[in-house]
Amino acid sequence: MTTHRNFTPHQINLNDGRTFSSEGCARVSAAFTEIVGDACRQTFGDVQGLPEWEEGTRIIVSAMVMAASDRTDLVAPATGHPSAIRNEKGHIMSVPCFITR
């Protein structure tokens, strides 16, 4: 049996009714150059805020965090999937599944 732990800043809902409350927030560090006019450049660094690896546990993170990490225990909500459920404002209410590597 696989356990899921949510390290996004909000609850994740699957279309099948399962919900995963946030336990923390994993992020990718960022640095910015000096502002010139009205623009600057942004570079990304290390992932911060992940728990230690644990056998049988998948960590729910944003797609950006998953892409920036080489960990194989990370999954991201399938927000772009055609079966994602959105409200009248277009906000995602639930997703059908997770994306894996």
N, C-alpha and C positions, 0 to 999 in steps of 0.2 A: 504494500500500500504506500502510495506517495503522499507526502504531506506538502502543503504549499504555505509559504510565508510571504506576506505582502510587504515589499519595501518601496512602494509608490506612496505619494502623499494622500491618496484617497482610496476609498473602498473599491474593490474590483468585483463586478458582478458577471457571472456567466449566464448565458441564456437558459441553462438547465436549472437555474435557481440557486446554485451555490454562490456564496459571497465570501470575500476575504478582506477583513479589516486591515487597515494599515498598521504595521508594527514599527515603522521607521521610514526613512527616506534616503535611498541611495541616489547619488548624483555624480555627474562627471564634473571634475574641477574645470574652471575656465579662467583664462587670463585675457586681458584686453590691452591693445596698444593705445597710444595717446590719441585723443580725438582730434581729427583734422577736419575743419569745416563742420560737417554734421555726421561724420562717419568714423568708425574705427574698425580694426580687425580683431577677431576673436580666435583664440586657439584653445584646444581642449587637452586636458591632462589625464590624471588618474581618476579611477572610480573611488568614491568615498561613501561610507555608510553601509557597507554590506556586512552581514553577519558571517561568521566562520562557516566553512563548508560542513555539511552534516549529511551523513548517509541517509538516503531515502527522502530527502527534502529538496523541493524546488523553490527557488527564490523568485518571486514575481517582481520585475523591475520594468522601467521604461525601455522602449526599443533602443534608445540612445545609450543607456547604461549597458544593455546587453551587447551592443555593437562595440563598445569601448573596452569590454572585458574579455579575457580568454577563459573565464570560468564556464564549465559545462553544465552547471546546476541552475542557470538562469533561464527564465522564460519571460515573455512579454505578452501583454494582452493583444489579441488580433484585432486591433481597432479598425483596420482597413478592410477587413473581411466583409463580403457582401451580406453575410448573415448578422452582422452587428446591428443591434437595435438602437435607434436614435429617437429622441423626443422631437417635438414640433419645432424646436429651435436648432435641431441638428446635433445636439450634444449626445454623446454616446452614453447609453443607459446600461447596456450589457454587451458582452462579446461571446461568440460561440466557443472559443477555445484560446489556447495560448500558442505563441510562436516559439519554436525551439531552434537551436542551432542545427 
